[in-house]
Amino acid sequence: MASDDSDQDARYTLSKLLQRGTLAEYESEFLMLIKKVKEISESLLKSFYISGLKPALQCALLMSNPTTLSEAFLLARATEARLGKDALSKLLQMGTVAEYQNEFEILIKRVTRISESLLKSFYISGLKSALQIELLRAKPTSLEGAYSLACITDARFEDERPTTIAKINDLNTDLPGQDLEEMIHHKPNKVEVVKTSMVATSEELEQQEYQDDLNEIFEEKDDAKPPIFVDTFGSNGGNDSKTTSPEAPVKEVVKNGIKSEVVVGLPGKLQEGDMVDALSRVEQKS
């Protein structure tokens, strides 16, 4: 009874066995289970074998329709080698060198009777353009040499690449949100910039001229000698004005036939006020 149960278990396991790795690994598992099964036809074994293969191999064997289990083995190996060779020849490096090399080595296990020279050619042709050019120039003599050279060259390229790249978002980090929004929505053209510059320059010139005038007036006022009590109109109630200080510079002014003297060195508005006041007093005396 125990023997019958073991046989049934092996038969069931054979029917459910699937190829997970290479064809060689699958065949090894299949042959081990065959030894545990008694009185099973080769046709059924062949059917179990083909049904457990990977889809591509399974389709190829179903189309070829091998007549024996041994023929199925041979046909599966030949098909895997052909498919593996096609896969190797079409394999391209999409990521790092290590990832590409790992995929390449997995495919190598599925290929039989292929020269190292052809494997090396497949490997180099699948590398990225820059690496491919470097290896074609170096001409490695073996597949291992190609592996090593590819890794070394890729590391050198990594060191030569710039380590910092300016991002658009980084350029805007120092700008406040409101200022950035204003810059985006309003971009002054060249005419606006020139006009603004001209207005600013004109206002600055006027302000500077006004400031220069004020400075000049105050400098004259500071430098001028203190005013003296002179007989402005030549008469001061019979008492001529005299001072102990030197005379201040004066100039004669004639208005309505009346001659007067005005102290020089005072601001224009002050002199004009003094003249009007003095003329009014003279007219009252007249």
Secondary structure, DSSP 8 states (H G I E B T S, - for coil): -HHHHHHHHHHHHHHH----S-HHHHHHHHHHHHTT--S--HHHHHHHHHHHS-HHHHHHHHHH--SSHHHHHHHHHHHHHHHHHHHHHH----S-HHHHHHHHHHHHTT--S--HHHHHHHHHHHS-HHHHHHHHHH--SSHHHHHHHHHHHHHHHHHHS-S----HHHHTTTS-HHHHHHHHH----HHHHHHHHHHHHHHHHHHHHHHHHHHHHHHHHHHS-------TTS-STT-----SS----EEEEEETTEEEEEETTS-HHHHHHHHHHHHHHHHHH-
